[in-house]
Amino acid sequence: MADLVVGMAKSVVEGTLSKAQAAIEEEGKLRQSAQRNLVFIAAEFQMMQSFLHVADDERLKNAVVKTWVMQIRDLAYDVEDCIEFVVHLDKRNRWWVRLLQPVRWAMPCLAPLQLDEAVDELDRLKARVEEVSMRNTRYSLISDSGSKPSSTAEAVNGTATAFNRLIRATTDAQKSWQGDLTQLLAEKEGGGVISVWGTGRGDLGTTSIVWSAYTDHQTSFACRAWVKLRHPFNPDEFVRSLMAQFYAQEQQQQQEEEEEDIVPVEKMKAGQGHLLDEFVRYVKEKRFLVVLEDLSTMEEWNTITTFFPKRKQNNGSCIIVSTQQFEVASLSVGHPYHVRHLSKLSDDHSVYAFFKMESQRDGDNTTPDRASKKQAAEQWIKDHGLVGRESAVKDLDSICSKKACRFFQVMSVWGIAGIGKSVLVKHLFCDKIRKSKVYENYAWVELSNPFNLWDFCQSLLLSFESQALQIQWTANHGTMGSKNPIVECCEKLKSTCFIIIDGLQSTEEWDMIQDKLVSGSNPKNVVIVITTDEKIATHCRGPKGPLTYNVKALEPEAAFQLFKKESNMGITNIKLQELVSKCGGIPKVIVEIAVSMAKRKVKLMERAGSINDKFVKELETNREFDSLLGLFDWMQSYFRNCPDSLKPCIFYLSIFSPKQLIRRRRLVRRWIAEGYSRDSHDNTAEENGEEQFCSLLNLSIIQQPSSVGLGGNRMVSCGVNGFFREYIVSRRLEENLVFELDGSCAPTTQRTGRHLVIAESWVRDEIVYKSIDFSKLRSLTVSGEWESFFISESMKMLRVLDLEDALKVEYSDLKKIVKWFPRLKFLSLRGHTEICHLPSSIGDLRQLQSLDLSKLTTPAVSGLSKIAKMNLEMDILKKEDVNSLGELPELCILRLYFQQLEGDELKFHTITHTYEDKSYLKLKVLEIACSRGSSLTISFGEKTMKELERLKVDSSSWSSGRFSGLENLPELKEVLLNGSHVETSKIDQSRDQA
């Protein structure tokens, strides 16, 4: 019997051991399988990443390629979620749980093993990755993606582009001030021919510019006509079209004078045989304005000119020629001629006007009269008043005046397209011409694209002495190519010069200019570079290093004033106020919309409402706003070329409402939780997040409110620029990022995305809410009243839960949050004083990095190993609370608000068995606020807060308080007491005394 018992025992033990070993082996195989899948997925994504790096714009316009890229993006999101799940698996080997696998069917309470779930998910993802890769092969998407189309190379290396030809045109004549066509018509009282030519494909933007001048009745013409030329040219039809319009205008005048009505058609029939004679009489006796659209050849032009009187007999009449041919534009006006830049619609599409130069007095071969140049500068300033930029002009003038007489100074003015850089600098430029006696020569050059140093120097010389060059060019027409303008420029720059270089697009362009022209120049010269790129602005420097000036968007009040000035209307109406706010303080947008609104005589508010409803679409598609195409081209180019790490940060801004003030720390910590700001080789995630914040601030994508920051130049809160927010919102559905519940919504399966925003105005419809797919949701932001059904068990991927602007969140809701959202990294309950303590299960949130709370009776956060930021408000702060906070290994920012302190001293040092333990290992920012009436003493131990950089204390009775142990904080750089800085010397002195 004993042998049987022993034998049975051995058998059971042997079987148990065998099962245990099998479970251990299975656990290892599962981990190895997960690792193999991750290696395969990583390799495939490296190839996909390489394709995305080299894919050119033309390839991405292909709808199939674009779809494939979107599939890569969605797959990348899912893989990232799965990897995070794998990384944060419980590392303990739970093989013994597998012994229960056979009886799992009888014990449904046993949850599936996390490792099994991870392996299954990785198997599915691997299959998806393989399918995406095979799809590329199937449709030949990546083949030869690194090469550029041959046509592009030919275009770059071939004959001169339109821009090059235009610069050569400016070397034939004087490069005048930039202006509009209406102004040019007013200036040319003697009449003549003006040709309008655009550098891009088609007549995009050209027609609207000509039409604006044609319909402007400030210029006095007795009759006007617009003819779209037909090909081949038909003289009879041409004359009939002109006379029909002349007669129609004459009839209108007769009706106003109550004369007998004769309709134009009847009058033309009555004079059918003498129509040409009647036309000749008209154009000789009356001052007319005729627009010829789509003139294509000089043969047509030579025929047309025979119908009109010569210039000396034209009574101040004017013909505007609209053409897509550069040669026709330059030859039709005659030689010599001026070129005036009318509008820049995009980087490669500008509109120019050509007109004949006035003849000079005999023997006048000198440089332009300085008095006339000064008069022109005064007139420009008079015609272009500044709104909201007065202090900026003073700042620029002050910067330019510093040490200008002692060394060659280079300054860069940069900012986004349309922000008003050129207008701001031109005010300074004109002011220097009017008042300064330091400089002998002034020049303003707009760079061509692609850049050519030879052409640049020719333009620079013409801007210095245009009349003298014109006479020289006329006399040496055949040998102009043998001259070297670079050498002439170097000689010219030995005199004192004030130079503006507008439109620099690369550092290489500056290097060429600096290498050939700056060396050996007069040390009193000043060069101002205007660019849209901060890196280019920083790269352009003189001997003393970079000097940059960032042009920001207008303040709201200045934006309203500018709109009022341009539209001649008040902005008390809410729709108009909303419209101006959406312009984001960008002067170009404000002016274009104001001018459009000023033309409206009826249904003004309806028009404002229609623009508000589809703001970006209206500006992009309505030909009335063609001049804004350059701004949208710049925005598309910027979003395409900006660092990949910055793109999600920008699109993320659409989560916040238009007028909402966003705390800086809240935004940065959310970026970190989302994975947009990560640790790098040189910087922490926090530091990278701060850099990203500053980048968006410099670009005016986010704006600083009127309130000042916590200390120094640091900003506490920001707002999203209205124009950029509208642009981002118009694209966010394409990116499948943010979706919003606002107003009254119907159930639909189309609401899906990574980030959900519940607006305060939403009606809280539970049926609609439960129809949404939350399986891929990463963040939930709630404004207004909180509902318990907002917590869904399907939000397994949720990383960010921001309830700062929510109302009526209860403790029971917090318990559900902790239970159902184990992947949370950011949790904000700021302002919810009704939640006084944390559930004991808070330690289950092992990935939590930021916890923002308002009022707690006890922290109870010792289990939060990943927490990096914490805001705590407590009635009584106890010693054990301080000690438990010091044990958090990743805590970087701690803000403590309390009513009372247990004891008379706040001690930041933990003692165990008479020895001090290391505490607050990574803390960098400590803020303390105490409302108690008695004195407060704060002491720091020898092994605490070795990384602390900033200490802030707000206490009503600090005058009798004191610090102890500051000498133990080697990295401390800043101390604030009740909002005032303590000088660093005093901190150092405290260390020395210790």
GIURNOR-V802523 format. One record per residue. N is the residue number from 1. SS is DSSP state (alpha for helix, beta for strand, coil for the rest). D_CENTER is the distance of its C-alpha to the mean C-alpha in Angstrom with 2 decimals. Layout:
# GIURNOR-V802523
n: (N N)
ss: (SS SS)
d_center: (D_CENTER D_CENTER)
This chain:
# GIURNOR-V802523
n: (1 2 3 4 5 6 7 8 9 10 11 12 13 14 15 16 17 18 19 20 21 22 23 24 25 26 27 28 29 30 31 32 33 34 35 36 37 38 39 40 41 42 43 44 45 46 47 48 49 50 51 52 53 54 55 56 57 58 59 60 61 62 63 64 65 66 67 68 69 70 71 72 73 74 75 76 77 78 79 80 81 82 83 84 85 86 87 88 89 90 91 92 93 94 95 96 97 98 99 100 101 102 103 104 105 106 107 108 109 110 111 112 113 114 115 116 117 118 119 120 121 122 123 124 125 126 127 128 129 130 131 132 133 134 135 136 137 138 139 140 141 142 143 144 145 146 147 148 149 150 151 152 153 154 155 156 157 158 159 160 161 162 163 164 165 166 167 168 169 170 171 172 173 174 175 176 177 178 179 180 181 182 183 184 185 186 187 188 189 190 191 192 193 194 195 196 197 198 199 200 201 202 203 204 205 206 207 208 209 210 211 212 213 214 215 216 217 218 219 220 221 222 223 224 225 226 227 228 229 230 231 232 233 234 235 236 237 238 239 240 241 242 243 244 245 246 247 248 249 250 251 252 253 254 255 256 257 258 259 260 261 262 263 264 265 266 267 268 269 270 271 272 273 274 275 276 277 278 279 280 281 282 283 284 285 286 287 288 289 290 291 292 293 294 295 296 297 298 299 300 301 302 303 304 305 306 307 308 309 310 311 312 313 314 315 316 317 318 319 320 321 322 323 324 325 326 327 328 329 330 331 332 333 334 335 336 337 338 339 340 341 342 343 344 345 346 347 348 349 350 351 352 353 354 355 356 357 358 359 360 361 362 363 364 365 366 367 368 369 370 371 372 373 374 375 376 377 378 379 380 381 382 383 384 385 386 387 388 389 390 391 392 393 394 395 396 397 398 399 400 401 402 403 404 405 406 407 408 409 410 411 412 413 414 415 416 417 418 419 420 421 422 423 424 425 426 427 428 429 430 431 432 433 434 435 436 437 438 439 440 441 442 443 444 445 446 447 448 449 450 451 452 453 454 455 456 457 458 459 460 461 462 463 464 465 466 467 468 469 470 471 472 473 474 475 476 477 478 479 480 481 482 483 484 485 486 487 488 489 490 491 492 493 494 495 496 497 498 499 500 501 502 503 504 505 506 507 508 509 510 511 512 513 514 515 516 517 518 519 520 521 522 523 524 525 526 527 528 529 530 531 532 533 534 535 536 537 538 539 540 541 542 543 544 545 546 547 548 549 550 551 552 553 554 555 556 557 558 559 560 561 562 563 564 565 566 567 568 569 570 571 572 573 574 575 576 577 578 579 580 581 582 583 584 585 586 587 588 589 590 591 592 593 594 595 596 597 598 599 600 601 602 603 604 605 606 607 608 609 610 611 612 613 614 615 616 617 618 619 620 621 622 623 624 625 626 627 628 629 630 631 632 633 634 635 636 637 638 639 640 641 642 643 644 645 646 647 648 649 650 651 652 653 654 655 656 657 658 659 660 661 662 663 664 665 666 667 668 669 670 671 672 673 674 675 676 677 678 679 680 681 682 683 684 685 686 687 688 689 690 691 692 693 694 695 696 697 698 699 700 701 702 703 704 705 706 707 708 709 710 711 712 713 714 715 716 717 718 719 720 721 722 723 724 725 726 727 728 729 730 731 732 733 734 735 736 737 738 739 740 741 742 743 744 745 746 747 748 749 750 751 752 753 754 755 756 757 758 759 760 761 762 763 764 765 766 767 768 769 770 771 772 773 774 775 776 777 778 779 780 781 782 783 784 785 786 787 788 789 790 791 792 793 794 795 796 797 798 799 800 801 802 803 804 805 806 807 808 809 810 811 812 813 814 815 816 817 818 819 820 821 822 823 824 825 826 827 828 829 830 831 832 833 834 835 836 837 838 839 840 841 842 843 844 845 846 847 848 849 850 851 852 853 854 855 856 857 858 859 860 861 862 863 864 865 866 867 868 869 870 871 872 873 874 875 876 877 878 879 880 881 882 883 884 885 886 887 888 889 890 891 892 893 894 895 896 897 898 899 900 901 902 903 904 905 906 907 908 909 910 911 912 913 914 915 916 917 918 919 920 921 922 923 924 925 926 927 928 929 930 931 932 933 934 935 936 937 938 939 940 941 942 943 944 945 946 947 948 949 950 951 952 953 954 955 956 957 958 959 960 961 962 963 964 965 966 967 968 969 970 971 972 973 974 975 976 977 978 979 980 981 982 983 984 985 986 987 988 989 990 991 992 993 994)
ss: (coil alpha alpha alpha alpha alpha alpha alpha alpha alpha alpha alpha alpha alpha alpha alpha alpha alpha alpha alpha alpha alpha alpha alpha alpha alpha alpha alpha alpha alpha alpha alpha alpha alpha alpha alpha alpha alpha alpha alpha alpha alpha alpha alpha alpha alpha alpha alpha alpha alpha alpha alpha alpha alpha coil coil alpha alpha alpha alpha coil coil alpha alpha alpha alpha alpha alpha alpha alpha alpha alpha alpha alpha alpha alpha alpha alpha alpha alpha alpha alpha alpha alpha alpha alpha alpha coil coil coil coil coil coil coil alpha alpha alpha alpha alpha alpha alpha alpha alpha alpha alpha alpha coil coil coil coil coil coil coil alpha alpha alpha alpha alpha alpha alpha alpha alpha alpha alpha alpha alpha alpha alpha alpha alpha alpha alpha alpha alpha alpha alpha alpha alpha alpha coil coil coil coil coil coil coil coil coil coil alpha alpha alpha alpha alpha alpha alpha alpha coil coil coil coil alpha alpha alpha alpha alpha alpha alpha alpha alpha alpha alpha coil coil beta coil coil coil coil coil alpha alpha alpha alpha alpha alpha alpha coil coil coil coil beta beta beta beta beta beta beta coil coil coil coil coil coil coil alpha alpha alpha alpha alpha alpha alpha alpha alpha coil coil coil coil coil coil coil coil beta beta beta beta beta beta coil coil coil coil coil coil alpha alpha alpha alpha alpha alpha alpha alpha alpha alpha alpha alpha alpha alpha alpha alpha alpha alpha alpha alpha alpha alpha coil coil coil coil coil coil coil alpha alpha alpha alpha alpha alpha alpha coil alpha alpha alpha alpha alpha alpha alpha alpha alpha alpha alpha alpha alpha alpha coil coil beta beta beta beta beta beta coil coil coil coil alpha alpha alpha alpha alpha alpha alpha alpha coil coil coil coil coil alpha alpha alpha coil coil coil coil beta beta beta beta beta beta coil coil alpha alpha alpha alpha alpha alpha alpha coil coil coil coil beta beta beta beta beta beta beta beta beta beta coil coil beta beta beta beta beta beta beta beta coil coil coil coil coil coil coil coil coil coil coil coil coil alpha alpha alpha alpha alpha alpha alpha alpha alpha alpha alpha alpha alpha alpha coil coil coil coil coil coil alpha alpha alpha alpha alpha alpha alpha alpha alpha alpha alpha alpha coil coil coil coil coil coil coil beta beta beta beta beta beta coil coil coil coil coil coil alpha alpha alpha alpha alpha alpha alpha alpha alpha alpha alpha alpha alpha alpha alpha coil coil coil coil coil beta beta beta beta beta beta coil coil coil coil coil coil alpha alpha alpha alpha alpha alpha alpha alpha alpha alpha alpha alpha alpha alpha alpha alpha alpha alpha alpha alpha alpha alpha alpha coil alpha alpha alpha alpha alpha alpha coil coil alpha alpha alpha alpha alpha alpha alpha alpha coil coil coil coil beta beta beta beta beta beta coil coil coil coil alpha alpha alpha alpha alpha alpha alpha alpha alpha alpha alpha alpha coil coil coil coil coil coil coil beta beta beta beta beta beta coil coil alpha alpha alpha alpha alpha alpha coil beta beta coil coil beta beta coil beta beta beta coil coil coil coil coil alpha alpha alpha alpha alpha alpha alpha alpha alpha alpha alpha alpha coil coil coil coil coil coil alpha alpha alpha alpha alpha alpha alpha alpha alpha coil coil coil coil alpha alpha alpha alpha alpha alpha alpha alpha alpha alpha alpha alpha coil coil coil coil coil alpha alpha alpha alpha alpha alpha alpha alpha alpha alpha coil alpha alpha alpha alpha alpha alpha alpha coil alpha alpha alpha alpha alpha alpha alpha alpha alpha alpha alpha alpha alpha alpha alpha alpha alpha alpha alpha coil coil alpha alpha alpha alpha alpha alpha alpha alpha alpha alpha alpha alpha coil coil coil coil coil coil beta beta alpha alpha alpha alpha alpha alpha alpha alpha alpha alpha alpha coil coil coil coil coil coil coil coil coil coil alpha alpha alpha alpha alpha alpha alpha alpha alpha alpha alpha alpha alpha alpha coil coil coil beta beta beta coil coil coil coil coil coil coil coil coil coil coil coil beta beta beta beta coil alpha alpha alpha alpha alpha alpha alpha alpha alpha alpha alpha coil coil coil coil coil beta beta beta beta coil coil coil coil coil coil coil coil coil coil coil coil coil beta beta beta beta coil coil coil coil coil coil coil alpha alpha alpha alpha alpha coil coil coil coil coil coil coil coil beta beta beta beta beta beta beta coil coil alpha alpha alpha coil coil coil coil coil coil coil coil coil beta beta beta beta beta beta beta beta coil coil coil alpha alpha alpha alpha alpha alpha alpha alpha alpha alpha coil coil coil coil coil beta beta beta coil coil coil coil coil coil coil coil beta coil coil alpha alpha alpha alpha alpha coil coil coil coil coil beta beta beta coil coil coil beta coil beta coil coil coil coil coil coil coil coil coil coil beta beta beta beta beta beta beta beta beta coil alpha alpha alpha alpha alpha alpha alpha alpha coil coil coil coil coil coil beta beta beta beta beta beta beta beta beta coil coil coil beta beta beta beta coil beta beta beta coil coil beta beta beta coil beta coil coil coil coil coil beta beta beta beta beta beta coil coil coil coil coil coil beta beta beta beta coil coil coil beta coil coil coil coil coil beta beta beta beta beta beta coil coil alpha alpha alpha coil beta beta beta coil alpha alpha alpha coil coil coil coil coil beta beta beta beta coil coil beta beta beta coil alpha alpha alpha alpha alpha alpha alpha alpha alpha alpha coil)
d_center: (86.82 85.15 84.33 82.75 80.64 79.52 78.85 76.77 74.80 74.13 73.06 70.64 69.26 68.97 67.18 64.84 64.08 63.52 61.03 59.24 58.99 57.74 55.05 53.96 53.93 51.93 49.35 49.00 48.76 46.03 43.93 44.64 43.62 40.30 39.73 40.67 38.29 35.39 36.28 36.37 33.05 31.37 32.85 31.72 28.12 28.24 29.19 26.49 23.89 25.37 25.08 21.38 20.89 22.93 22.26 21.19 19.30 22.68 24.04 21.19 21.89 25.24 25.50 27.76 25.53 22.51 24.86 26.06 22.64 22.03 25.49 24.68 21.69 23.93 26.73 24.68 23.90 27.64 28.77 26.62 28.17 31.61 31.29 30.34 33.44 35.59 34.44 35.31 38.64 41.66 42.86 46.47 48.71 49.86 52.37 55.00 53.02 53.59 57.27 56.62 55.01 58.29 58.70 55.06 56.17 58.62 56.12 53.06 51.81 50.86 47.14 46.10 45.50 41.86 42.55 44.00 40.95 38.68 40.88 41.02 37.27 36.82 39.48 37.61 34.30 36.14 37.54 34.13 32.78 35.90 35.42 31.82 33.09 36.06 33.87 32.23 35.76 36.88 34.26 33.89 30.14 29.68 32.53 31.73 27.99 27.63 29.06 27.57 29.44 32.21 31.25 27.98 29.97 32.47 29.90 28.61 32.14 33.95 34.74 32.56 29.48 29.09 26.97 29.77 32.33 30.54 30.55 34.24 34.68 33.41 35.96 38.60 37.72 35.96 32.17 31.85 29.31 26.40 27.41 28.07 31.05 32.68 32.89 34.39 37.01 37.99 38.41 40.60 43.58 45.83 44.08 43.89 41.50 37.69 36.04 32.43 30.84 27.47 26.41 24.88 26.89 28.63 28.51 24.99 24.20 27.50 29.68 27.60 27.65 31.41 32.06 30.46 32.87 35.76 35.64 35.19 38.69 38.32 39.73 43.44 44.72 47.89 46.72 43.65 43.28 40.59 41.92 40.18 42.35 44.09 45.05 47.78 48.12 50.81 52.21 54.09 51.15 49.01 51.51 51.99 48.29 48.14 51.34 50.36 47.32 49.43 52.15 49.73 48.48 52.10 53.11 50.47 51.86 55.40 54.58 53.23 56.52 58.52 60.09 61.35 58.71 58.67 55.94 54.26 55.58 59.17 58.94 57.69 60.60 63.05 62.01 61.48 63.82 62.51 58.76 58.02 60.25 58.52 55.10 56.38 57.71 54.43 52.27 54.90 55.40 51.96 48.61 46.31 42.68 42.39 39.29 39.98 37.30 37.10 39.63 39.96 42.88 44.79 47.94 46.66 45.68 49.11 50.76 48.65 49.38 53.09 52.60 51.20 52.99 52.36 49.98 52.81 54.06 50.82 50.88 47.24 46.09 42.85 41.81 38.16 37.84 34.81 34.83 32.87 35.24 34.56 38.30 39.20 36.65 37.99 41.69 42.05 41.53 44.00 43.99 42.89 39.64 36.37 32.86 30.24 26.55 25.81 22.27 19.51 18.28 16.46 16.94 20.36 21.38 22.68 25.63 28.48 31.77 35.02 38.00 41.30 41.79 44.51 47.64 48.37 51.60 54.16 53.89 50.46 48.86 47.17 43.54 41.90 43.38 41.37 42.38 40.86 37.58 37.63 38.47 35.56 33.17 34.73 34.44 30.73 30.03 32.31 30.53 26.95 27.11 24.25 23.03 21.49 21.15 24.74 24.25 21.48 24.03 26.64 24.54 23.91 27.60 28.68 26.72 28.06 31.55 31.77 34.20 33.55 37.28 37.65 35.22 32.81 29.41 26.03 22.98 19.33 17.11 13.43 10.17 7.57 9.75 11.92 11.71 15.39 15.89 18.80 20.51 20.42 21.90 24.33 25.76 26.47 27.87 30.18 31.23 32.32 34.32 36.01 36.89 36.66 39.83 38.43 37.08 39.27 36.64 33.23 30.90 27.54 26.43 23.59 23.20 24.02 22.59 24.22 25.18 28.92 30.43 33.58 31.86 29.67 32.88 34.61 31.90 32.01 35.78 35.72 33.40 35.91 39.09 38.51 42.04 43.90 42.00 42.63 46.36 46.37 44.50 46.87 49.86 48.65 46.97 48.29 47.57 44.06 42.72 44.98 43.43 40.98 38.23 36.87 40.23 40.39 36.95 38.04 41.16 39.33 36.94 40.01 40.12 37.71 34.49 31.28 28.73 25.20 23.38 20.53 18.08 18.65 16.91 18.59 20.61 23.62 23.67 23.91 26.56 28.64 28.47 29.28 32.04 33.85 33.33 32.55 35.59 38.63 36.85 37.95 36.71 36.13 33.51 29.94 27.04 23.59 20.82 17.73 14.74 10.97 11.33 12.35 14.84 16.47 16.75 18.48 20.63 22.07 24.83 28.34 31.35 30.18 26.82 23.20 22.56 18.99 17.64 14.06 13.62 11.96 11.80 15.34 17.22 18.37 21.84 20.85 18.69 21.85 24.03 22.14 22.36 26.00 26.77 25.45 26.87 30.06 29.88 29.56 26.91 29.27 28.70 26.47 24.93 23.93 22.52 20.39 19.31 18.31 16.44 14.31 13.39 11.33 13.25 11.94 15.41 15.37 14.65 17.18 19.75 19.70 20.23 22.76 24.70 24.81 26.14 28.61 30.22 31.05 34.53 35.05 33.19 30.40 29.34 29.58 27.12 24.70 25.19 24.66 21.27 20.29 21.53 19.55 16.81 14.39 17.48 19.31 16.88 16.54 20.28 22.19 23.57 23.68 19.94 20.17 18.82 15.30 15.47 14.16 10.88 10.65 11.96 9.36 6.56 9.29 10.13 7.01 7.10 10.78 11.18 9.11 11.76 13.23 13.59 9.92 9.35 11.83 10.61 7.39 9.86 12.36 10.99 12.53 15.80 15.96 17.20 15.57 17.75 18.32 18.36 17.41 19.41 17.67 20.40 20.26 16.65 17.31 20.67 19.39 17.00 20.15 22.30 20.15 20.29 16.57 17.66 20.92 23.60 23.55 26.36 25.40 23.57 24.06 21.65 21.46 20.59 17.89 16.39 16.55 14.86 11.89 11.89 12.15 9.31 6.85 9.30 9.37 5.86 7.07 5.00 8.63 11.46 14.94 17.76 20.94 22.70 23.11 22.70 25.60 26.66 25.67 21.95 21.00 19.10 20.74 18.38 14.99 13.58 10.50 9.14 11.28 9.48 6.39 9.37 11.43 9.32 9.21 12.86 13.84 13.11 14.21 17.85 17.39 16.19 19.14 17.41 17.77 20.62 21.83 25.36 25.48 28.47 31.19 30.52 33.05 33.77 32.04 31.49 28.03 26.38 25.29 22.40 21.55 20.53 22.54 21.90 25.09 24.55 27.20 28.15 29.12 32.90 33.49 35.17 36.57 37.45 33.91 32.64 35.20 34.39 30.98 30.78 29.61 30.62 27.12 25.59 23.85 22.83 24.39 23.13 25.72 25.86 29.24 32.59 33.04 35.36 37.21 36.56 32.85 34.09 34.73 36.56 34.49 31.35 32.47 29.07 27.60 25.89 24.28 26.25 24.77 27.43 26.52 26.25 29.13 32.68 36.11 35.40 38.83 40.31 41.48 37.91 36.97 39.89 38.67 35.17 36.68 39.01 36.74 33.42 34.56 31.20 29.40 27.34 25.91 28.13 27.52 30.45 29.62 31.66 34.19 37.33 39.54 38.87 41.15 41.55 40.10 42.03 43.95 42.08 38.80 39.56 39.06 35.28 35.38 31.63 30.64 28.42 27.44 29.94 29.25 32.48 34.09 37.85 40.15 43.82 43.44 40.50 42.22 39.29 41.20 40.37 36.58 36.39 32.59 31.56 29.20 28.47 30.93 31.37 35.04 36.91 40.70 43.87 45.81 44.44 47.09 47.84 47.47 44.00 42.93 44.64 43.08 39.54 40.41 41.18 37.65 36.72 32.87 32.45 29.96 29.31 32.14 32.37 35.92 37.00 40.73 43.55 46.36 46.98 49.88 51.90 51.34 48.98 45.67 46.31 43.71 46.15 47.83 51.55 53.36 57.04 56.85 54.05 50.42 47.87 44.43 41.83 38.12 37.47 33.64 33.07 30.72 30.14 33.07 33.03 36.34 37.22 40.86 42.45 46.02 48.25 50.02 48.85 46.48 47.01 44.46 45.71 44.21 46.36 46.69 44.88 41.97 38.27 38.36 34.52 34.00 31.68 31.19 33.89 33.61 36.64 37.04 40.72 42.74 45.62 44.08 46.29 49.07 46.98 46.45 44.83 46.84 45.88 42.75 44.29 43.69 39.86 39.19 35.33 35.15 32.96 32.41 34.72 34.10 37.06 36.47 33.14 34.65 34.14 37.21 37.52 37.23 40.64 42.22 40.83 42.21 45.43 45.78 45.47 48.05 50.48 50.30)
